[in-house]
Amino acid sequence: MSVRSKGGLLGRAYTGLGLADVLPGVARSLGVDLGPAEVAKVRLPPSRRAVVVLVDGMGRRLLDARRGHAPFLRQALDGSPALQSGFPSTTATSMGTFGTGLPPGAHGLVGYQVLVPGEDRTFNELAWDEGVDPFAWQPHETVFERCVAAGVAVTRIGPHFFDGSGLTNAALRGGRFQGAMDLDARVEVASRAAAADPRTLVYLYWGDLDKAGHVHGWQSPQWTAELEHVDDQLARLHRMLPPDCALHVTADHGMVDVPVDARTDLARVPDLAADVRHVGGEPRALMLYAEPGVAAATIASRWAAHLGDQALVLTREEVLERRLMGVVADRVAPRIGDVVVAMTGDITVVDSRSMRPELMALVGVHGSVTDAETAIPLLSWTPRSGA
């Protein structure tokens, strides 16, 4: 069964129910007052404890297609809210959205590889760069920090090397971090943390489903086997949680599989590379930074003519006007490409002049505006006893 990549945001405004609403909804369920200015889009039953699991790459459409391999997750799938990750549908941006409860235009993590304003270089928001201060790059208070201030014990669980990383400090700071490598160990840590305090929020991250999709494609046996492993461990986690603890499962984005012959290499298409000083973003959601003095419209028209209906090509001004990343702060706008190219067909554009071969060889990719990439689940199991 395949998942078509058409549909999704397709250049519409950042509105509706989305990843930004998940943690605020959980925080409210724990009794945290987020203030009258915030609109509660995700309404969850009250609980004293909650565990939130983010499975990297587990798009809603992908999970629907492989629901037979996930008996625990599918219990909560039917009738669950339909969420959007936002654009670009990439991990660094989504983590900012998830952690702050804000759209990308506000938190400022606007892509995989983005321009550093005032400097003639780009940097990778996923791997981070020691020359960029994560607290200045993303200055807003996170939902975790607000929960801690409200007296909720917050524990964040992931691989050890995430502790103190640039992306963690920018998007997911607050509370204590506990490292554990395999999913079984993270489940153990999460269950203990949930039981340790009478009012607690536990966050668990798992990234191997995304890795399997990137390397083998989401339609591969390897991806399905990893989904089965995730499903089994989350069912185990649910059994281990205290009866007054809620469990919520979501994701940061989905994915599409793109064949090798559907990849365009900028190194082989000089007309597309012309007038572009820096290529940012990623193969499904490029950000093109123009050479000085070159109009963005010149580059955009060239790319639109070449890619046709296989891509949405917008200037930065059009991205801002459409509010594709929400309302964009003045400090954030220069980080966005002069031209943004979002693939709508099952294609990618790579650049062998700067990309590592292993990145160019990825089968499963994401970042764009299609439903397969932006639709994500929110699956919830309410406390088994009164809160």
VEXDOTI-61363 format. One record per residue (C-alpha): residue in three letters; z, x, y. Coordinates in nm, 3 decimals, m for minus. Layout:
N
+------+---------+---------+---------+
| resn |      zz |      xx |      yy |
+------+---------+---------+---------+
|  ALA |       Z |       X |       Y |
...
+------+---------+---------+---------+
! end
This chain:
387
+------+---------+---------+---------+
| resn |      zz |      xx |      yy |
+------+---------+---------+---------+
|  MET |   0.000 |   0.000 |   0.000 |
|  SER |  m0.089 |   0.139 |   0.340 |
|  VAL |   0.054 |   0.075 |   0.683 |
|  ARG |  m0.202 |   0.037 |   0.957 |
|  SER |  m0.126 |   0.226 |   1.274 |
|  LYS |  m0.260 |  m0.039 |   1.511 |
|  GLY |  m0.025 |  m0.253 |   1.718 |
|  GLY |   0.303 |  m0.127 |   1.860 |
|  LEU |   0.369 |  m0.066 |   2.228 |
|  LEU |   0.005 |   0.008 |   2.320 |
|  GLY |   0.091 |   0.108 |   2.672 |
|  ARG |   0.326 |  m0.178 |   2.753 |
|  ALA |   0.650 |  m0.145 |   2.947 |
|  TYR |   0.966 |  m0.016 |   2.781 |
|  THR |   1.127 |  m0.357 |   2.727 |
|  GLY |   1.274 |  m0.568 |   2.450 |
|  LEU |   1.516 |  m0.470 |   2.178 |
|  GLY |   1.515 |  m0.098 |   2.110 |
|  LEU |   1.692 |   0.213 |   1.990 |
|  ALA |   1.870 |   0.236 |   2.326 |
|  ASP |   2.063 |  m0.081 |   2.237 |
|  VAL |   2.207 |   0.034 |   1.903 |
|  LEU |   2.505 |   0.251 |   2.003 |
|  PRO |   2.602 |   0.030 |   2.299 |
|  GLY |   2.603 |  m0.266 |   2.060 |
|  VAL |   2.824 |  m0.078 |   1.814 |
|  ALA |   3.055 |   0.038 |   2.094 |
|  ARG |   3.101 |  m0.319 |   2.215 |
|  SER |   3.180 |  m0.430 |   1.859 |
|  LEU |   3.465 |  m0.177 |   1.868 |
|  GLY |   3.598 |  m0.325 |   2.193 |
|  VAL |   3.462 |  m0.059 |   2.429 |
|  ASP |   3.399 |  m0.198 |   2.778 |
|  LEU |   3.063 |  m0.063 |   2.894 |
|  GLY |   3.078 |  m0.244 |   3.227 |
|  PRO |   2.919 |  m0.557 |   3.373 |
|  ALA |   2.593 |  m0.386 |   3.471 |
|  GLU |   2.491 |  m0.342 |   3.110 |
|  VAL |   2.315 |  m0.619 |   2.921 |
|  ALA |   2.422 |  m0.664 |   2.561 |
|  LYS |   2.099 |  m0.691 |   2.363 |
|  VAL |   2.247 |  m0.602 |   2.023 |
|  ARG |   2.541 |  m0.829 |   1.942 |
|  LEU |   2.748 |  m0.727 |   1.641 |
|  PRO |   3.063 |  m0.882 |   1.494 |
|  PRO |   3.389 |  m0.723 |   1.607 |
|  SER |   3.525 |  m0.444 |   1.388 |
|  ARG |   3.793 |  m0.179 |   1.406 |
|  ARG |   3.578 |   0.091 |   1.254 |
|  ALA |   3.205 |   0.154 |   1.230 |
|  VAL |   2.973 |   0.405 |   1.066 |
|  VAL |   2.624 |   0.447 |   1.211 |
|  VAL |   2.365 |   0.626 |   0.998 |
|  LEU |   2.037 |   0.745 |   1.149 |
|  VAL |   1.773 |   0.826 |   0.887 |
|  ASP |   1.507 |   1.038 |   1.053 |
|  GLY |   1.156 |   0.900 |   0.998 |
|  MET |   1.253 |   0.575 |   0.822 |
|  GLY |   1.020 |   0.346 |   1.017 |
|  ARG |   1.053 |  m0.029 |   0.971 |
|  ARG |   0.695 |  m0.070 |   0.849 |
|  LEU |   0.737 |   0.215 |   0.601 |
|  LEU |   1.061 |   0.069 |   0.467 |
|  ASP |   0.897 |  m0.273 |   0.435 |
|  ALA |   0.617 |  m0.117 |   0.232 |
|  ARG |   0.856 |   0.065 |  m0.005 |
|  ARG |   1.135 |  m0.194 |  m0.012 |
|  GLY |   1.118 |  m0.211 |  m0.392 |
|  HIS |   1.253 |   0.144 |  m0.403 |
|  ALA |   1.549 |   0.066 |  m0.175 |
|  PRO |   1.755 |  m0.217 |  m0.333 |
|  PHE |   2.058 |  m0.154 |  m0.113 |
|  LEU |   1.871 |  m0.132 |   0.217 |
|  ARG |   1.655 |  m0.434 |   0.146 |
|  GLN |   1.969 |  m0.650 |   0.119 |
|  ALA |   1.991 |  m0.633 |   0.497 |
|  LEU |   1.621 |  m0.597 |   0.579 |
|  ASP |   1.511 |  m0.960 |   0.582 |
|  GLY |   1.621 |  m1.129 |   0.902 |
|  SER |   1.735 |  m0.803 |   1.063 |
|  PRO |   1.638 |  m0.742 |   1.427 |
|  ALA |   1.303 |  m0.578 |   1.500 |
|  LEU |   1.358 |  m0.270 |   1.717 |
|  GLN |   1.127 |  m0.023 |   1.889 |
|  SER |   1.199 |   0.347 |   1.920 |
|  GLY |   1.017 |   0.374 |   2.253 |
|  PHE |   0.758 |   0.629 |   2.360 |
|  PRO |   0.704 |   0.900 |   2.268 |
|  SER |   0.819 |   0.816 |   1.917 |
|  THR |   0.953 |   1.162 |   1.844 |
|  THR |   1.296 |   1.286 |   1.739 |
|  ALA |   1.401 |   1.470 |   2.055 |
|  THR |   1.318 |   1.173 |   2.276 |
|  SER |   1.469 |   0.921 |   2.037 |
|  MET |   1.792 |   1.118 |   2.010 |
|  GLY |   1.822 |   1.104 |   2.387 |
|  THR |   1.760 |   0.730 |   2.382 |
|  PHE |   2.002 |   0.672 |   2.093 |
|  GLY |   2.279 |   0.890 |   2.233 |
|  THR |   2.272 |   0.774 |   2.594 |
|  GLY |   2.160 |   0.413 |   2.556 |
|  LEU |   1.898 |   0.485 |   2.824 |
|  PRO |   1.516 |   0.490 |   2.816 |
|  PRO |   1.336 |   0.828 |   2.825 |
|  GLY |   1.250 |   0.796 |   3.193 |
|  ALA |   1.622 |   0.797 |   3.270 |
|  HIS |   1.767 |   1.047 |   3.021 |
|  GLY |   1.473 |   1.285 |   3.067 |
|  LEU |   1.401 |   1.399 |   2.711 |
|  VAL |   1.039 |   1.293 |   2.739 |
|  GLY |   0.868 |   1.473 |   2.453 |
|  TYR |   0.854 |   1.738 |   2.185 |
|  GLN |   0.707 |   2.011 |   2.409 |
|  VAL |   0.736 |   1.955 |   2.785 |
|  LEU |   0.690 |   2.136 |   3.113 |
|  VAL |   0.987 |   2.293 |   3.285 |
|  PRO |   0.938 |   2.184 |   3.649 |
|  GLY |   0.907 |   2.477 |   3.886 |
|  GLU |   0.828 |   2.716 |   3.601 |
|  ASP |   0.487 |   2.792 |   3.458 |
|  ARG |   0.591 |   2.721 |   3.099 |
|  THR |   0.677 |   2.450 |   2.851 |
|  PHE |   0.977 |   2.432 |   2.623 |
|  ASN |   1.056 |   2.260 |   2.295 |
|  GLU |   1.318 |   1.987 |   2.334 |
|  LEU |   1.381 |   1.975 |   1.959 |
|  ALA |   1.439 |   2.347 |   1.898 |
|  TRP |   1.564 |   2.393 |   2.257 |
|  ASP |   1.554 |   2.704 |   2.474 |
|  GLU |   1.855 |   2.905 |   2.588 |
|  GLY |   1.701 |   2.918 |   2.935 |
|  VAL |   1.743 |   2.540 |   2.981 |
|  ASP |   2.093 |   2.401 |   3.040 |
|  PRO |   2.124 |   2.086 |   2.824 |
|  PHE |   2.396 |   1.939 |   3.046 |
|  ALA |   2.177 |   1.970 |   3.355 |
|  TRP |   1.859 |   1.861 |   3.174 |
|  GLN |   2.036 |   1.544 |   3.056 |
|  PRO |   2.332 |   1.476 |   3.287 |
|  HIS |   2.417 |   1.118 |   3.191 |
|  GLU |   2.732 |   1.036 |   2.998 |
|  THR |   2.661 |   0.959 |   2.632 |
|  VAL |   2.786 |   0.651 |   2.447 |
|  PHE |   2.998 |   0.881 |   2.230 |
|  GLU |   3.170 |   1.020 |   2.541 |
|  ARG |   3.235 |   0.669 |   2.668 |
|  CYS |   3.384 |   0.569 |   2.334 |
|  VAL |   3.616 |   0.870 |   2.335 |
|  ALA |   3.727 |   0.781 |   2.689 |
|  ALA |   3.808 |   0.431 |   2.562 |
|  GLY |   4.034 |   0.564 |   2.287 |
|  VAL |   3.790 |   0.551 |   1.995 |
|  ALA |   3.795 |   0.846 |   1.756 |
|  VAL |   3.434 |   0.972 |   1.730 |
|  THR |   3.308 |   1.193 |   1.447 |
|  ARG |   2.949 |   1.320 |   1.432 |
|  ILE |   2.816 |   1.452 |   1.100 |
|  GLY |   2.508 |   1.666 |   1.041 |
|  PRO |   2.404 |   2.016 |   0.936 |
|  HIS |   2.634 |   2.290 |   1.064 |
|  PHE |   2.367 |   2.441 |   1.290 |
|  PHE |   2.351 |   2.119 |   1.492 |
|  ASP |   2.700 |   2.183 |   1.626 |
|  GLY |   2.663 |   2.304 |   1.985 |
|  SER |   2.282 |   2.308 |   1.974 |
|  GLY |   2.087 |   2.230 |   2.291 |
|  LEU |   1.966 |   1.891 |   2.171 |
|  THR |   2.313 |   1.795 |   2.043 |
|  ASN |   2.473 |   1.890 |   2.373 |
|  ALA |   2.207 |   1.708 |   2.572 |
|  ALA |   2.187 |   1.384 |   2.375 |
|  LEU |   2.478 |   1.347 |   2.133 |
|  ARG |   2.782 |   1.511 |   2.289 |
|  GLY |   3.125 |   1.354 |   2.258 |
|  GLY |   3.396 |   1.350 |   1.993 |
|  ARG |   3.423 |   1.605 |   1.715 |
|  PHE |   3.146 |   1.748 |   1.498 |
|  GLN |   3.176 |   1.802 |   1.124 |
|  GLY |   2.908 |   1.996 |   0.939 |
|  ALA |   2.789 |   1.919 |   0.588 |
|  MET |   2.455 |   2.014 |   0.435 |
|  ASP |   2.355 |   1.770 |   0.161 |
|  LEU |   2.368 |   1.393 |   0.190 |
|  ASP |   2.630 |   1.353 |  m0.081 |
|  ALA |   2.867 |   1.577 |   0.116 |
|  ARG |   2.796 |   1.393 |   0.441 |
|  VAL |   2.881 |   1.064 |   0.272 |
|  GLU |   3.214 |   1.210 |   0.163 |
|  VAL |   3.291 |   1.335 |   0.514 |
|  ALA |   3.190 |   1.001 |   0.667 |
|  SER |   3.410 |   0.797 |   0.436 |
|  ARG |   3.712 |   1.019 |   0.507 |
|  ALA |   3.651 |   1.011 |   0.882 |
|  ALA |   3.619 |   0.631 |   0.879 |
|  ALA |   3.956 |   0.602 |   0.708 |
|  ALA |   4.137 |   0.861 |   0.921 |
|  ASP |   4.187 |   0.659 |   1.241 |
|  PRO |   4.257 |   0.290 |   1.302 |
|  ARG |   3.979 |   0.268 |   1.564 |
|  THR |   3.689 |   0.493 |   1.488 |
|  LEU |   3.314 |   0.549 |   1.521 |
|  VAL |   3.138 |   0.778 |   1.274 |
|  TYR |   2.778 |   0.893 |   1.318 |
|  LEU |   2.584 |   1.044 |   1.026 |
|  TYR |   2.238 |   1.199 |   1.057 |
|  TRP |   1.996 |   1.262 |   0.768 |
|  GLY |   1.661 |   1.435 |   0.816 |
|  ASP |   1.508 |   1.498 |   0.473 |
|  LEU |   1.307 |   1.175 |   0.460 |
|  ASP |   1.122 |   1.287 |   0.773 |
|  LYS |   1.064 |   1.631 |   0.621 |
|  ALA |   0.917 |   1.480 |   0.305 |
|  GLY |   0.687 |   1.264 |   0.514 |
|  HIS |   0.569 |   1.551 |   0.729 |
|  VAL |   0.489 |   1.780 |   0.437 |
|  HIS |   0.360 |   1.532 |   0.179 |
|  GLY |   0.289 |   1.212 |   0.375 |
|  TRP |   0.502 |   0.898 |   0.374 |
|  GLN |   0.281 |   0.744 |   0.103 |
|  SER |   0.359 |   1.032 |  m0.135 |
|  PRO |   0.584 |   1.023 |  m0.443 |
|  GLN |   0.807 |   1.279 |  m0.271 |
|  TRP |   0.875 |   1.047 |   0.022 |
|  THR |   0.950 |   0.756 |  m0.210 |
|  ALA |   1.185 |   0.971 |  m0.420 |
|  GLU |   1.376 |   1.073 |  m0.107 |
|  LEU |   1.398 |   0.710 |   0.005 |
|  GLU |   1.550 |   0.624 |  m0.334 |
|  HIS |   1.803 |   0.905 |  m0.285 |
|  VAL |   1.892 |   0.780 |   0.063 |
|  ASP |   1.930 |   0.424 |  m0.064 |
|  ASP |   2.156 |   0.534 |  m0.350 |
|  GLN |   2.382 |   0.741 |  m0.122 |
|  LEU |   2.410 |   0.473 |   0.145 |
|  ALA |   2.510 |   0.221 |  m0.121 |
|  ARG |   2.774 |   0.471 |  m0.232 |
|  LEU |   2.892 |   0.515 |   0.126 |
|  HIS |   2.926 |   0.139 |   0.170 |
|  ARG |   3.145 |   0.117 |  m0.142 |
|  MET |   3.368 |   0.399 |  m0.014 |
|  LEU |   3.429 |   0.264 |   0.336 |
|  PRO |   3.753 |   0.088 |   0.433 |
|  PRO |   3.718 |  m0.293 |   0.411 |
|  ASP |   3.748 |  m0.328 |   0.790 |
|  CYS |   3.461 |  m0.087 |   0.854 |
|  ALA |   3.108 |  m0.195 |   0.947 |
|  LEU |   2.801 |   0.003 |   0.840 |
|  HIS |   2.485 |   0.020 |   1.053 |
|  VAL |   2.164 |   0.199 |   0.953 |
|  THR |   1.877 |   0.278 |   1.188 |
|  ALA |   1.602 |   0.536 |   1.246 |
|  ASP |   1.443 |   0.732 |   1.527 |
|  HIS |   1.074 |   0.662 |   1.455 |
|  GLY |   0.821 |   0.587 |   1.183 |
|  MET |   0.512 |   0.780 |   1.077 |
|  VAL |   0.143 |   0.769 |   0.989 |
|  ASP |  m0.051 |   0.982 |   0.742 |
|  VAL |  m0.354 |   1.154 |   0.894 |
|  PRO |  m0.619 |   1.320 |   0.674 |
|  VAL |  m0.725 |   1.677 |   0.743 |
|  ASP |  m1.076 |   1.575 |   0.848 |
|  ALA |  m0.933 |   1.344 |   1.118 |
|  ARG |  m0.783 |   1.632 |   1.318 |
|  THR |  m0.952 |   1.768 |   1.629 |
|  ASP |  m0.876 |   2.131 |   1.718 |
|  LEU |  m0.883 |   2.200 |   2.092 |
|  ALA |  m0.983 |   2.558 |   2.020 |
|  ARG |  m1.314 |   2.423 |   1.889 |
|  VAL |  m1.374 |   2.166 |   2.166 |
|  PRO |  m1.393 |   2.360 |   2.493 |
|  ASP |  m1.479 |   2.050 |   2.696 |
|  LEU |  m1.140 |   1.897 |   2.611 |
|  ALA |  m0.951 |   2.220 |   2.674 |
|  ALA |  m1.119 |   2.271 |   3.011 |
|  ASP |  m0.893 |   2.249 |   3.319 |
|  VAL |  m0.580 |   2.215 |   3.101 |
|  ARG |  m0.323 |   2.484 |   3.177 |
|  HIS |  m0.057 |   2.377 |   2.926 |
|  VAL |  m0.079 |   2.152 |   2.620 |
|  GLY |   0.253 |   1.980 |   2.556 |
|  GLY |   0.374 |   1.685 |   2.354 |
|  GLU |   0.254 |   1.686 |   1.994 |
|  PRO |  m0.062 |   1.598 |   1.795 |
|  ARG |  m0.010 |   1.219 |   1.817 |
|  ALA |   0.119 |   1.216 |   2.176 |
|  LEU |  m0.021 |   1.494 |   2.387 |
|  MET |   0.092 |   1.585 |   2.737 |
|  LEU |  m0.174 |   1.774 |   2.929 |
|  TYR |  m0.071 |   1.975 |   3.234 |
|  ALA |  m0.363 |   2.040 |   3.466 |
|  GLU |  m0.469 |   2.368 |   3.622 |
|  PRO |  m0.375 |   2.383 |   3.994 |
|  GLY |  m0.617 |   2.187 |   4.205 |
|  VAL |  m0.763 |   1.987 |   3.915 |
|  ALA |  m0.728 |   1.609 |   3.943 |
|  ALA |  m0.560 |   1.438 |   3.649 |
|  ALA |  m0.828 |   1.168 |   3.657 |
|  THR |  m1.095 |   1.430 |   3.584 |
|  ILE |  m0.922 |   1.536 |   3.264 |
|  ALA |  m0.833 |   1.180 |   3.168 |
|  SER |  m1.190 |   1.053 |   3.196 |
|  ARG |  m1.318 |   1.340 |   2.983 |
|  TRP |  m1.062 |   1.276 |   2.710 |
|  ALA |  m1.112 |   0.899 |   2.719 |
|  ALA |  m1.487 |   0.943 |   2.676 |
|  HIS |  m1.438 |   1.178 |   2.380 |
|  LEU |  m1.171 |   0.980 |   2.193 |
|  GLY |  m1.287 |   0.627 |   2.277 |
|  ASP |  m1.080 |   0.348 |   2.121 |
|  GLN |  m0.893 |   0.597 |   1.903 |
|  ALA |  m0.652 |   0.684 |   2.185 |
|  LEU |  m0.480 |   0.553 |   2.494 |
|  VAL |  m0.541 |   0.800 |   2.777 |
|  LEU |  m0.322 |   0.763 |   3.088 |
|  THR |  m0.248 |   0.967 |   3.396 |
|  ARG |   0.116 |   1.030 |   3.479 |
|  GLU |   0.094 |   0.771 |   3.755 |
|  GLU |  m0.028 |   0.511 |   3.505 |
|  VAL |   0.257 |   0.595 |   3.267 |
|  LEU |   0.501 |   0.538 |   3.552 |
|  GLU |   0.331 |   0.218 |   3.669 |
|  ARG |   0.334 |   0.070 |   3.319 |
|  ARG |   0.694 |   0.183 |   3.266 |
|  LEU |   0.599 |   0.311 |   2.923 |
|  MET |   0.912 |   0.530 |   2.935 |
|  GLY |   1.112 |   0.282 |   3.139 |
|  VAL |   1.186 |   0.346 |   3.504 |
|  VAL |   1.130 |   0.720 |   3.550 |
|  ALA |   1.376 |   0.915 |   3.764 |
|  ASP |   1.238 |   1.148 |   4.030 |
|  ARG |   1.385 |   1.452 |   3.854 |
|  VAL |   1.215 |   1.350 |   3.527 |
|  ALA |   0.862 |   1.264 |   3.647 |
|  PRO |   0.734 |   1.625 |   3.675 |
|  ARG |   0.822 |   1.686 |   3.309 |
|  ILE |   0.564 |   1.429 |   3.200 |
|  GLY |   0.207 |   1.550 |   3.154 |
|  ASP |  m0.048 |   1.500 |   3.429 |
|  VAL |  m0.237 |   1.324 |   3.150 |
|  VAL |  m0.076 |   1.158 |   2.847 |
|  VAL |  m0.287 |   1.097 |   2.535 |
|  ALA |  m0.140 |   0.856 |   2.278 |
|  MET |  m0.338 |   0.820 |   1.955 |
|  THR |  m0.403 |   0.463 |   1.843 |
|  GLY |  m0.631 |   0.547 |   1.552 |
|  ASP |  m0.537 |   0.754 |   1.249 |
|  ILE |  m0.623 |   1.084 |   1.419 |
|  THR |  m0.452 |   1.385 |   1.572 |
|  VAL |  m0.546 |   1.655 |   1.821 |
|  VAL |  m0.409 |   2.001 |   1.740 |
|  ASP |  m0.438 |   2.337 |   1.913 |
|  SER |  m0.475 |   2.641 |   1.688 |
|  ARG |  m0.446 |   2.867 |   1.995 |
|  SER |  m0.073 |   2.797 |   2.018 |
|  MET |   0.042 |   2.590 |   1.719 |
|  ARG |   0.176 |   2.745 |   1.402 |
|  PRO |  m0.047 |   2.684 |   1.096 |
|  GLU |   0.230 |   2.500 |   0.911 |
|  LEU |   0.259 |   2.250 |   1.198 |
|  MET |  m0.115 |   2.195 |   1.203 |
|  ALA |  m0.108 |   2.127 |   0.828 |
|  LEU |   0.144 |   1.839 |   0.845 |
|  VAL |   0.025 |   1.524 |   0.669 |
|  GLY |   0.272 |   1.273 |   0.812 |
|  VAL |   0.288 |   1.264 |   1.192 |
|  HIS |   0.431 |   1.049 |   1.469 |
|  GLY |   0.488 |   1.036 |   1.843 |
|  SER |   0.246 |   0.767 |   1.955 |
|  VAL |   0.266 |   0.399 |   2.047 |
|  THR |   0.156 |   0.228 |   1.724 |
|  ASP |   0.380 |  m0.005 |   1.529 |
|  ALA |   0.390 |   0.225 |   1.228 |
|  GLU |   0.543 |   0.491 |   1.452 |
|  THR |   0.761 |   0.287 |   1.689 |
|  ALA |   0.902 |   0.003 |   1.475 |
|  ILE |   1.248 |   0.092 |   1.341 |
|  PRO |   1.514 |  m0.100 |   1.148 |
|  LEU |   1.869 |  m0.195 |   1.235 |
|  LEU |   2.044 |  m0.288 |   0.911 |
|  SER |   2.407 |  m0.396 |   0.926 |
|  TRP |   2.685 |  m0.467 |   0.678 |
|  THR |   2.981 |  m0.637 |   0.845 |
|  PRO |   3.345 |  m0.558 |   0.759 |
|  ARG |   3.457 |  m0.699 |   0.425 |
|  SER |   3.785 |  m0.816 |   0.577 |
|  GLY |   3.898 |  m0.933 |   0.920 |
|  ALA |   3.877 |  m0.676 |   1.197 |
+------+---------+---------+---------+
! end
